[in-house]
């Protein structure tokens, strides 16, 4: 998983592939996310952080921004993947998931009539964990690339 991502010519694509591989591993084995978060000083976390850091450096992130950006992205990937995996366990098939999302959307809308909450609730019915997870990775990469391109090297 990490070796393939690390060898990709495009660092953003390599990070995205690595993040998706971690997402899929945690989705298949939800306990992995908890274990990785609980024990940050273990070889697997170091390998993940190194793989991300190498690619961020290739994107132009340098100096103190590199460990900051690496930590932020690794924390997002591990935390979000674990959260999505635990949520997915609440609904074992597509019908149960659709029902769960509809109930959740109705609860959100019932508890708060703010337009943002109502719009989010209406979109929740068609929510896809993988797509939203990757959108988060893409948002992160756009920000870090923008900052690196600005010449500061800061993320």
HELIX and SHEET records of a PDB file:
HELIX    1   1 UNK A    2  UNK A    6  1                                   5    
HELIX    2   2 UNK A   11  UNK A   28  1                                  18    
HELIX    3   3 UNK A   31  UNK A   38  1                                   8    
HELIX    4   4 UNK A   43  UNK A   58  1                                  16    
HELIX    5   5 UNK A   63  UNK A   88  1                                  26    
HELIX    6   6 UNK A   94  UNK A  111  1                                  18    
HELIX    7   7 UNK A  115  UNK A  124  1                                  10    
HELIX    8   8 UNK A  129  UNK A  149  1                                  21    
END                                                                             
